Amino acid sequence: MVAEKSYRFAVRIVRLCQYLQEEKHEFVLSQQVEKSGTSIRANISEGQQGQSRADFISKFSIALKETAETKYWLSLLHDTGYLTDREFQSIYSDCVEIEKLLTIILKTTKSKSLS
């Protein structure tokens, strides 16, 4: 579920960046949000193929950190007028949902490691 949601999110991020670059002529912030927003799914993929539970936890933890960074860039794009309230709320809420899923997965996996 988190893999599918994070992939769809990555697609939205890429499309957002295309819009920002083509329509708003914004290149610096869009590159930052594209890097962090697409990295979420990439790290989930790596974690799913991890060689150990520790590797899984490490990659999913990186994915979680990338959601925090992505939330920052999206907020900055919104607060500087590149994203409308509607555009921001839509994509930001997707990022928060992925963040919650990753948090649950990590807590569950870490608690199983202690058992």
C-alpha positions as CSV (number, residue, x, y, z in Angstrom):
1,M,0.0,0.0,0.0
2,V,2.7,2.5,0.9
3,A,4.7,1.5,-2.2
4,E,1.7,2.2,-4.5
5,K,0.8,5.5,-2.8
6,S,4.4,6.7,-2.8
7,Y,4.8,5.8,-6.5
8,R,1.6,7.8,-7.3
9,F,3.0,10.6,-5.2
10,A,6.3,10.6,-7.1
11,V,4.4,10.9,-10.4
12,R,2.5,13.9,-9.0
13,I,5.7,15.5,-7.8
14,V,7.3,15.1,-11.3
15,R,4.2,16.6,-12.9
16,L,4.2,19.4,-10.3
17,C,7.8,20.2,-11.2
18,Q,7.1,20.2,-14.9
19,Y,4.3,22.7,-14.2
20,L,6.5,24.9,-12.0
21,Q,9.3,25.0,-14.5
22,E,7.1,25.4,-17.6
23,E,4.4,27.7,-16.3
24,K,6.0,29.5,-13.3
25,H,9.7,29.5,-14.6
26,E,10.8,28.2,-11.2
27,F,13.8,25.9,-11.3
28,V,15.6,25.8,-7.9
29,L,12.8,24.9,-5.5
30,S,11.2,22.6,-8.0
31,Q,14.4,20.6,-8.3
32,Q,14.7,20.3,-4.6
33,V,11.1,19.0,-4.1
34,E,11.5,16.7,-7.1
35,K,14.6,15.1,-5.6
36,S,13.1,14.6,-2.1
37,G,9.6,13.7,-3.4
38,T,10.8,11.0,-5.7
39,S,13.4,9.7,-3.3
40,I,10.6,8.5,-0.9
41,R,9.5,5.7,-3.3
42,A,13.1,4.9,-4.3
43,N,14.1,4.2,-0.7
44,I,11.0,2.2,-0.1
45,S,11.9,0.0,-3.1
46,E,15.4,-0.4,-1.7
47,G,14.0,-1.3,1.7
48,Q,11.7,-3.9,0.3
49,Q,14.7,-5.6,-1.2
50,G,16.8,-5.2,1.9
51,Q,19.1,-8.0,3.0
52,S,18.1,-7.8,6.6
53,R,15.5,-6.2,8.9
54,A,18.1,-3.6,9.8
55,D,18.5,-2.7,6.1
56,F,14.8,-2.5,5.8
57,I,14.5,-0.2,8.8
58,S,17.4,2.0,7.5
59,K,15.9,2.5,4.1
60,F,12.3,3.1,5.4
61,S,13.8,5.6,7.9
62,I,15.4,7.5,5.0
63,A,12.1,7.5,3.2
64,L,10.5,9.0,6.3
65,K,13.1,11.7,6.4
66,E,12.5,12.4,2.8
67,T,8.8,13.0,3.5
68,A,9.8,15.6,6.1
69,E,12.0,17.3,3.6
70,T,9.3,17.2,0.9
71,K,6.8,18.7,3.3
72,Y,9.3,21.6,3.8
73,W,9.7,22.3,0.1
74,L,6.0,22.1,-0.6
75,S,5.4,24.5,2.3
76,L,8.0,26.9,1.0
77,L,6.5,26.7,-2.6
78,H,3.1,27.5,-1.1
79,D,4.3,30.3,1.2
80,T,6.2,32.0,-1.7
81,G,3.1,31.9,-3.9
82,Y,4.1,29.2,-6.4
83,L,1.3,26.9,-5.2
84,T,-2.2,28.0,-4.5
85,D,-3.9,26.8,-1.3
86,R,-5.8,24.2,-3.2
87,E,-2.7,22.8,-5.1
88,F,-0.8,22.8,-1.8
89,Q,-3.4,21.1,0.3
90,S,-3.9,18.3,-2.3
91,I,-0.3,17.2,-2.6
92,Y,0.7,18.0,1.0
93,S,-2.0,15.8,2.4
94,D,-0.7,12.9,0.2
95,C,2.7,13.5,1.7
96,V,1.3,13.4,5.2
97,E,-0.5,10.2,4.5
98,I,2.7,8.5,3.3
99,E,4.5,9.9,6.4
100,K,1.9,8.3,8.6
101,L,2.1,4.9,6.8
102,L,5.9,4.9,7.1
103,T,5.8,5.7,10.8
104,I,3.4,2.8,11.4
105,I,5.5,0.4,9.4
106,L,8.7,1.5,11.2
107,K,7.1,1.2,14.6
108,T,5.8,-2.2,13.9
109,T,9.0,-3.5,12.4
110,K,11.1,-2.1,15.2
111,S,8.8,-3.7,17.8
112,K,9.1,-7.0,16.1
113,S,12.9,-6.6,16.2
114,L,12.7,-6.4,20.0
115,S,10.7,-9.5,20.4
